[in-house]
Every structure is written in structure tokens, then in C-alpha cells.
């Protein structure tokens, strides 16, 4: 072997780099291999939900995120295309201090995590490093081979962590089967210069139409627009003005802001898919984040769940290091602790895709009724919000709640909201 580590982490994204910090602070030797040449750049939408805020706060990282790159948002308004308000979700229902969604500048959280890892343990992250294969011995996985700055390097490790996204090459190399579902719709993300006063998030739903608009720090405005997967090329042929005109029809109040869209470099394409790996662990290896359980962005929890993975896996790895048990059985505690919440969120996202993206008039009617019921029912609103915020592991609605949400049954406890989680 050219190098030896306790843990090798493939992928320095939302979960991988955070796990690197955890292990460094636990005095467990680790190396993060990141394919990119440096810190992430470019446009991506980023909302830090309360569960993600808690994790960063516990690690002392939330206070390191530059304040000028954060916009706390209290209200999320859901509207029908055309303007009618259906529902308002109020994050102030949640316990302080994590009772806001934080709209972040692109990549600012990941840059903060990587800078912290580099400062605390400079040798713990290696950029321009491409995973090529896993190494095995008679007991299981014992390391990896990677191309690092053009040179083939063999790294021995007691544990290999695949944190390399939904198309994980680590998962493939381990021979772990996975269901990869591609949704028919994807998203176009734009960051614009706000021209109007805009402080509360707006989410428009209509016949196969979704437009989300979120205020960012420094008068920045994020736009999330649902488009058919594969439609970007034809949309670019129509030009940015045609796209801005579509948005102005949906939400004319921000017409001047939409007019600042004049170049496709202000946008980014975000494909959508769901990953369900058959197992997350094997002898000497484990999958986290999208490599194990990618989900549709409707859940608003993709990155957050990778962070939760990192936090919980760090504790499991600490136990494995003490017992010198790196077997699938020793690692299984991680998967057992995480599966329930991840499965719930994937199912919730799929239900939202089914109803929110629909072009069926009956389903649209039911969707709007549910929104309007939630608007008047604090109990149901709280349950949905705690799922979106990542603060619950069970589904927000029971079957009885579903009948109440569409107005088929009265709810005698509609005003009952827990005073703590």
C-alpha cells in the first residue's frame, strides 16, 4: 500500500467532508478523496433546514458560515398559479432557535465545512482524486485504488465510505444493487438580482407547473422552475426572455426581478431521481447520502440527510474502532438507525411529486383542498413542517389524517400543536 488510513471517504460533498471533521475530532485517521479540483463553485439552490442547522451548530460550524450569505425565512406561501393563496407555512411554530429556514448562497455551507476540515487537519482532504476500484482481502474490503493528480495510488483502510452521489461508483464496485428512479420532471435553478422588496418565500403550483421563489441574502432571489427532463435544450433555443415572460405570467409581482435574467449562466439544471440501495453496509464499507438514498428535492432534505448520516456514522465508526469490528454486522447499527426516517422522506417526496406535479384536474382539486385544510389546521401544518424540517422520523399523516386533510372528516384536535418536539 502507498498509504494507510483508518477510514477513506470517497466524496467530499454534503456528508463526506462533514464525516471527515467528525472523525478528525475523534482522533480517527481519515482521508477524504474529492474528484473536483477544489472547493465547489457554480450555482445551486440551498436551503438549510432546522435539522441541518442543529448538526452544524453542534459542530461549531454554523457560526462560521458568513452572515452576509444567510437569509432567515419565516413564511412559505403556497399559491395556485394565478395568485390565489392556498396555504402559509410558518416556521415560527418550531422551537427556537431553529425556527427559520435559512436560504444560503450557493455552496457556502460546503465551502465552510471544507475550510474547517483543511484548517483542523490539512492532510485529511485530497482534491483531484478519482476513485477507481476497491481493494479486498479474505475478510472483505481493505482499501481503495485512486487516481490522485494523475498518479495511481493504493490506500489501505479499515473502512471505505462511499459518499459519491446517486451514481456512486463505490456502490457499483461493492456490488450493492440499487433502484435508481429518474423522475419525468427536473428543475431549472436561477439566481437573480432582486428589484422588488421580497422577504417571504412563494411556491406556485398549477397544471404541471411549479415555480418556487425564495429570498436570498443581499437582495438575491432564487428561482426554482419545474421543467420536463430533457427540455433544457429547446428552452435555451427560445431564449431567456421567453423564460422570464413565463415566470411573469405566474407571478407578475416580481416582473422587474425576472427581467434581470439575461444569460443562461445565471441558471443551472438540476436533474431529479431517487436511489434506494438494497443495503448500505458490507464488510469494510458503508454508503451514505445520495449513494445510499437519494431523494427528490420536494422533500427539501437531500443534503440534510447526508449530514445526519455523517453525524450518526461518526458515532458508529467510533464504536467500530474501539471494538476493532469493521464487519457488516458491526456497521449495521448505522443503517438501522437511519432507514426509517430516510424511507419516510422518500415516500413523502414521491407523494408530493404525484400531487404537486399533476396535470389531472381531480388530483389538482384534491391537492388544493389539502393545502387549504393545512392552512386552517395548525396540528396538520405542524406535522408537515416537522417532516420538512427533518425533525420527525414517522410520516406526518396517518390514514385518518389523510381523510381529515381532504375535508372528509372533522378534526377535533385541529388547534392542538405540541409545545416541544
C-alpha positions as CSV (number, residue, x, y, z in Angstrom):
1,X,0.0,0.0,0.0
2,X,1.1,3.5,-0.7
3,X,-0.9,5.0,2.2
4,X,-2.7,3.7,5.2
5,X,-5.7,5.2,6.9
6,X,-8.4,4.0,9.3
7,X,-11.2,5.4,7.0
8,X,-11.2,6.5,3.4
9,X,-14.1,8.6,2.4
10,X,-14.9,8.8,-1.4
11,X,-16.6,12.2,-2.0
12,X,-16.2,15.5,-0.2
13,X,-19.8,16.6,-0.6
14,X,-22.6,17.2,2.0
15,X,-21.9,14.1,4.0
16,X,-18.3,13.1,3.2
17,X,-16.5,16.3,4.3
18,X,-18.6,16.6,7.5
19,X,-17.8,13.0,8.4
20,X,-14.1,13.9,7.9
21,X,-14.4,16.6,10.5
22,X,-16.2,14.2,12.9
23,X,-13.5,11.6,12.6
24,X,-10.7,14.1,12.9
25,X,-12.1,15.3,16.2
26,X,-12.5,11.7,17.4
27,X,-8.8,11.1,16.6
28,X,-9.7,8.5,14.0
29,X,-7.4,8.7,10.9
30,X,-9.3,9.5,7.8
31,X,-8.8,10.8,4.2
32,X,-11.4,12.4,2.1
33,X,-10.9,11.9,-1.7
34,X,-12.7,14.6,-3.7
35,X,-12.9,14.4,-7.5
36,X,-13.2,18.2,-8.0
37,X,-10.0,20.3,-8.2
38,X,-11.1,22.4,-5.2
39,X,-14.0,23.9,-3.4
40,X,-17.3,23.7,-5.2
41,X,-18.3,26.6,-7.4
42,X,-21.2,27.4,-9.6
43,X,-24.9,27.8,-9.0
44,X,-27.0,25.5,-6.8
45,X,-30.0,26.2,-4.7
46,X,-29.5,25.7,-1.0
47,X,-31.9,25.9,1.9
48,X,-30.6,24.8,5.3
49,X,-33.4,23.2,7.2
50,X,-33.5,23.1,11.1
51,X,-32.1,19.6,11.4
52,X,-29.1,20.7,9.3
53,X,-28.7,23.8,11.4
54,X,-28.6,21.7,14.6
55,X,-25.9,19.5,13.2
56,X,-23.7,22.4,12.1
57,X,-24.3,24.2,15.4
58,X,-23.3,21.1,17.4
59,X,-20.0,21.0,15.5
60,X,-19.4,24.8,15.9
61,X,-19.8,25.3,12.1
62,X,-23.0,27.3,11.8
63,X,-21.4,30.4,13.4
64,X,-18.5,30.1,10.8
65,X,-20.9,30.5,7.8
66,X,-20.5,34.1,6.7
67,X,-23.6,36.0,8.0
68,X,-23.8,38.0,4.7
69,X,-24.6,34.8,2.9
70,X,-27.6,33.8,5.0
71,X,-31.2,34.8,4.8
72,X,-33.6,33.5,7.5
73,X,-37.1,33.0,6.1
74,X,-40.1,32.5,8.3
75,X,-43.1,32.2,5.9
76,X,-43.5,29.9,2.9
77,X,-46.7,30.7,1.0
78,X,-48.2,28.1,-1.4
79,X,-50.3,29.6,-4.1
80,X,-52.2,28.4,-7.1
81,X,-50.8,29.7,-10.4
82,X,-52.7,32.8,-11.0
83,X,-52.1,34.1,-7.5
84,X,-54.7,32.6,-5.1
85,X,-53.1,31.7,-1.7
86,X,-53.7,28.1,-0.7
87,X,-51.6,27.8,2.4
88,X,-48.9,29.5,4.5
89,X,-46.4,27.5,6.5
90,X,-45.0,29.4,9.5
91,X,-41.6,28.2,10.7
92,X,-42.2,30.1,13.9
93,X,-44.2,27.1,15.0
94,X,-40.9,25.3,15.7
95,X,-38.9,25.6,18.9
96,X,-36.2,28.4,19.0
97,X,-33.5,28.9,17.9
98,X,-34.1,26.6,14.9
99,X,-37.4,28.1,13.8
100,X,-36.5,29.5,10.4
101,X,-35.4,28.1,7.1
102,X,-32.0,29.5,6.1
103,X,-31.7,30.4,2.4
104,X,-27.9,30.2,1.7
105,X,-25.7,31.5,-1.0
106,X,-24.6,28.7,-3.4
107,X,-22.1,26.3,-1.9
108,X,-21.4,28.5,1.1
109,X,-22.1,25.7,3.6
110,X,-19.9,23.2,1.8
111,X,-17.1,25.7,1.5
112,X,-17.3,26.4,5.2
113,X,-17.1,22.7,6.0
114,X,-14.2,22.1,3.7
115,X,-12.3,25.1,5.1
116,X,-12.8,23.9,8.6
117,X,-11.5,20.4,7.7
118,X,-8.5,21.8,6.0
119,X,-7.7,24.1,8.9
120,X,-8.1,21.4,11.6
121,X,-6.3,18.6,9.6
122,X,-4.8,19.8,6.3
123,X,-3.8,16.3,5.2
124,X,-7.3,15.0,5.6
125,X,-8.7,16.0,2.2
126,X,-7.2,15.3,-1.2
127,X,-8.7,17.1,-4.3
128,X,-8.4,16.0,-7.9
129,X,-8.7,12.4,-6.7
130,X,-10.8,9.9,-8.7
131,X,-11.8,6.5,-7.2
132,X,-11.0,3.6,-9.5
133,X,-11.6,0.4,-7.5
134,X,-11.9,-1.2,-4.1
135,X,-9.2,-3.5,-2.7
136,X,-10.2,-6.7,-1.0
137,X,-8.6,-9.4,1.2
138,X,-10.0,-12.5,2.8
139,X,-12.1,-10.6,5.3
140,X,-13.7,-8.1,2.9
141,X,-12.8,-4.6,1.7
142,X,-9.4,-3.4,2.8
143,X,-8.9,-0.1,0.9
144,X,-9.2,1.6,-2.5
145,X,-7.2,2.5,-5.5
146,X,-7.5,6.0,-6.8
147,X,-6.0,8.4,-9.4
148,X,-4.7,11.3,-7.4
149,X,-3.4,14.2,-9.6
150,X,-2.8,11.7,-12.4
151,X,-1.0,9.1,-10.3
152,X,-2.3,5.7,-9.3
153,X,-2.3,5.4,-5.5
154,X,-3.3,2.4,-3.4
155,X,-4.7,3.3,0.0
156,X,-5.2,0.7,2.7
157,X,-8.2,1.3,5.1
158,X,-10.2,-0.5,7.7
159,X,-13.3,1.2,6.3
160,X,-14.3,2.7,2.9
161,X,-17.2,5.2,2.9
162,X,-19.0,5.8,-0.4
163,X,-20.3,9.4,-0.3
164,X,-20.1,9.9,-4.1
165,X,-23.6,10.6,-5.1
166,X,-26.6,8.9,-6.7
167,X,-24.5,7.3,-9.5
168,X,-22.0,6.1,-6.9
169,X,-19.1,4.2,-8.4
170,X,-18.2,2.9,-5.0
171,X,-21.7,1.3,-4.7
172,X,-21.2,-0.3,-8.1
173,X,-17.7,-1.6,-7.1
174,X,-19.1,-3.1,-3.9
175,X,-21.7,-4.9,-5.9
176,X,-24.6,-3.4,-4.0
177,X,-27.7,-3.3,-6.0
178,X,-29.9,-0.2,-6.0
179,X,-33.1,1.0,-7.5
180,X,-32.5,4.3,-9.4
181,X,-35.6,6.0,-10.5
182,X,-35.5,9.1,-12.7
183,X,-38.4,11.4,-12.4
184,X,-40.1,12.9,-15.5
185,X,-39.5,16.4,-14.3
186,X,-36.3,18.2,-13.3
187,X,-35.6,21.8,-12.2
188,X,-34.0,24.9,-13.6
189,X,-32.4,26.9,-10.8
190,X,-31.7,30.6,-11.3
191,X,-30.2,33.3,-9.1
192,X,-31.3,36.8,-9.9
193,X,-30.9,40.3,-8.6
194,X,-34.0,41.3,-6.6
195,X,-35.5,44.5,-7.9
196,X,-38.7,44.4,-5.7
197,X,-38.9,44.1,-2.0
198,X,-39.2,40.4,-1.3
199,X,-38.8,38.8,2.1
200,X,-41.1,35.7,2.1
201,X,-40.9,32.5,0.0
202,X,-43.6,31.9,-2.6
203,X,-44.4,28.5,-4.1
204,X,-46.8,28.3,-7.1
205,X,-48.5,25.1,-8.1
206,X,-50.6,24.6,-11.2
207,X,-51.3,22.2,-14.1
208,X,-47.8,20.5,-14.4
209,X,-46.3,23.8,-13.2
210,X,-44.2,24.5,-10.2
211,X,-42.4,27.8,-9.5
212,X,-40.6,28.4,-6.3
213,X,-39.2,31.8,-5.4
214,X,-37.0,32.3,-2.3
215,X,-35.4,35.5,-1.0
216,X,-31.6,35.2,-0.5
217,X,-29.1,37.4,1.3
218,X,-28.1,40.7,-0.3
219,X,-31.3,41.0,-2.3
220,X,-30.5,37.9,-4.2
221,X,-33.6,35.8,-5.3
222,X,-33.6,32.1,-6.0
223,X,-36.0,30.7,-8.6
224,X,-36.8,27.0,-8.9
225,X,-38.8,26.1,-12.0
226,X,-40.0,22.7,-12.9
227,X,-39.3,21.6,-16.5
228,X,-39.6,18.3,-18.3
229,X,-36.4,16.3,-18.0
230,X,-34.5,16.8,-21.3
231,X,-36.3,20.0,-22.2
232,X,-33.4,22.4,-21.4
233,X,-32.0,22.5,-25.0
234,X,-35.3,23.5,-26.5
235,X,-35.8,26.1,-23.7
236,X,-32.5,27.6,-24.5
237,X,-33.4,28.0,-28.1
238,X,-36.4,30.0,-27.1
239,X,-34.1,32.3,-25.1
240,X,-34.1,33.8,-21.6
241,X,-36.7,36.4,-22.4
242,X,-39.3,33.8,-23.2
243,X,-38.5,32.0,-19.9
244,X,-38.7,35.3,-17.9
245,X,-42.1,36.0,-19.6
246,X,-43.4,32.6,-18.4
247,X,-42.4,33.5,-14.8
248,X,-44.1,36.9,-15.1
249,X,-47.4,35.3,-16.0
250,X,-47.2,33.1,-12.9
251,X,-46.0,35.8,-10.5
252,X,-46.3,39.3,-12.1
253,X,-45.3,41.0,-8.7
254,X,-41.6,40.1,-9.4
255,X,-41.6,41.1,-13.1
256,X,-38.7,43.5,-12.8
257,X,-36.6,40.9,-11.0
258,X,-37.4,38.3,-13.7
259,X,-36.3,40.8,-16.3
260,X,-32.7,40.6,-14.8
261,X,-32.5,37.1,-16.3
262,X,-30.5,37.8,-19.5
263,X,-27.9,35.0,-19.7
264,X,-28.1,31.2,-19.2
265,X,-25.0,31.5,-16.9
266,X,-27.5,32.7,-14.3
267,X,-29.1,29.3,-14.3
268,X,-28.2,25.7,-13.6
269,X,-30.0,22.4,-14.4
270,X,-30.9,20.1,-11.6
271,X,-31.9,16.6,-12.6
272,X,-34.1,14.6,-10.2
273,X,-34.0,11.0,-9.1
274,X,-34.5,8.6,-6.3
275,X,-31.9,6.0,-5.1
276,X,-32.8,3.0,-2.9
277,X,-29.7,0.9,-2.2
278,X,-30.6,-2.7,-1.1
279,X,-28.1,-2.4,1.8
280,X,-25.9,0.4,3.0
281,X,-23.2,-1.7,4.6
282,X,-20.9,-4.6,3.8
283,X,-17.7,-5.9,5.4
284,X,-15.3,-2.9,5.5
285,X,-17.5,-0.5,3.6
286,X,-20.6,1.7,4.0
287,X,-22.7,4.1,1.8
288,X,-24.0,7.5,2.9
289,X,-26.1,10.3,1.4
290,X,-27.3,10.1,-2.2
291,X,-25.1,7.0,-2.7
292,X,-27.5,5.1,-0.4
293,X,-30.8,7.0,-0.5
294,X,-31.0,9.9,-3.0
295,X,-34.4,11.6,-3.0
296,X,-36.5,14.1,-4.9
297,X,-35.9,17.8,-3.9
298,X,-39.6,18.1,-3.0
299,X,-38.6,16.6,0.4
300,X,-36.2,19.5,0.9
301,X,-33.9,17.1,2.8
302,X,-31.4,15.6,0.4
303,X,-28.3,17.4,1.7
304,X,-29.7,17.4,5.3
305,X,-30.0,13.7,5.3
306,X,-26.4,13.3,4.2
307,X,-25.4,15.5,7.1
308,X,-27.4,13.3,9.5
309,X,-25.7,10.3,8.1
310,X,-22.3,11.7,8.7
311,X,-23.2,12.6,12.3
312,X,-24.6,9.2,13.2
313,X,-22.0,7.2,11.2
314,X,-19.2,9.1,13.1
315,X,-20.6,7.6,16.3
316,X,-20.8,4.1,14.9
317,X,-17.3,4.3,13.5
318,X,-16.0,5.3,16.9
319,X,-17.6,2.1,18.3
320,X,-16.1,0.0,15.5
321,X,-12.7,1.5,16.2
322,X,-12.9,0.6,19.9
323,X,-14.0,-3.0,19.2
324,X,-12.0,-3.4,16.0
325,X,-15.1,-4.7,14.4
326,X,-15.5,-3.4,10.8
327,X,-17.8,-6.1,9.6
328,X,-21.2,-5.5,8.1
329,X,-22.7,-6.6,11.4
330,X,-20.7,-4.0,13.3
331,X,-21.7,-1.3,10.8
332,X,-25.4,-2.3,10.6
333,X,-26.3,-0.1,13.6
334,X,-25.9,2.9,11.3
335,X,-28.3,1.7,8.7
336,X,-30.9,0.5,11.3
337,X,-30.9,4.0,13.0
338,X,-31.2,5.8,9.7
339,X,-33.5,3.7,7.5
340,X,-36.9,4.8,9.0
341,X,-36.5,8.5,8.5
342,X,-35.0,8.2,5.1
343,X,-37.7,5.9,3.9
344,X,-40.4,8.2,5.2
345,X,-38.9,11.2,3.5
346,X,-38.5,9.4,0.2
347,X,-42.2,8.3,0.3
348,X,-43.3,11.8,1.3
349,X,-41.4,13.3,-1.6
350,X,-42.9,10.8,-4.0
351,X,-46.4,11.7,-2.8
352,X,-45.7,15.3,-3.3
353,X,-44.4,14.7,-6.8
354,X,-47.5,12.8,-7.6
355,X,-49.9,15.5,-6.4
356,X,-47.9,18.7,-6.9
357,X,-46.7,17.9,-10.4
358,X,-50.0,16.6,-11.7
359,X,-51.9,17.7,-14.8
360,X,-55.0,15.8,-13.7
361,X,-57.9,18.2,-12.7
362,X,-59.2,15.8,-10.0
363,X,-55.8,15.4,-8.4
364,X,-55.2,19.2,-8.6
365,X,-58.5,19.8,-6.8
366,X,-57.6,17.3,-4.1
367,X,-54.1,18.9,-3.8
368,X,-55.6,22.4,-3.4
369,X,-58.1,21.1,-0.8
370,X,-55.3,19.6,1.3
371,X,-53.3,22.8,1.1
372,X,-56.3,24.9,2.2
373,X,-57.1,22.4,5.1
374,X,-53.5,22.6,6.3
375,X,-53.7,26.4,6.3
376,X,-56.6,26.2,8.8
377,X,-55.3,23.3,10.8
378,X,-52.3,24.0,12.9
379,X,-51.9,20.4,14.0
380,X,-51.6,19.1,10.4
381,X,-49.4,22.1,9.5
382,X,-47.1,21.4,12.3
383,X,-46.8,17.7,11.4
384,X,-45.9,18.5,7.8
385,X,-43.5,21.2,8.8
386,X,-41.6,18.9,11.2
387,X,-41.1,16.4,8.4
388,X,-39.8,19.1,6.0
389,X,-37.6,20.4,8.8
390,X,-36.2,17.0,9.4
391,X,-37.4,16.8,13.0
392,X,-39.5,13.7,12.8
393,X,-39.0,10.1,11.7
394,X,-42.6,9.0,11.3
395,X,-44.9,10.0,8.4
396,X,-46.7,13.4,9.0
397,X,-50.1,12.0,8.2
398,X,-51.8,8.8,9.4
399,X,-54.5,7.4,7.2
400,X,-57.1,9.1,9.4
401,X,-55.3,12.4,8.9
402,X,-55.4,12.0,5.2
403,X,-59.2,11.9,5.3
404,X,-59.2,14.9,7.5
405,X,-56.8,16.8,5.2
406,X,-59.2,16.4,2.2
407,X,-62.1,17.6,4.3
408,X,-63.9,14.2,4.6
409,X,-63.7,14.1,8.4
410,X,-63.7,16.8,11.0
411,X,-60.6,17.2,13.2
412,X,-61.4,17.8,16.9
413,X,-57.7,18.4,17.6
414,X,-57.0,20.8,14.8
415,X,-55.8,23.5,17.2
416,X,-53.6,21.2,19.2
417,X,-49.9,21.8,18.5
418,X,-47.2,20.3,20.7
419,X,-45.2,22.9,22.6
420,X,-42.0,20.9,22.1
421,X,-40.6,18.2,19.8
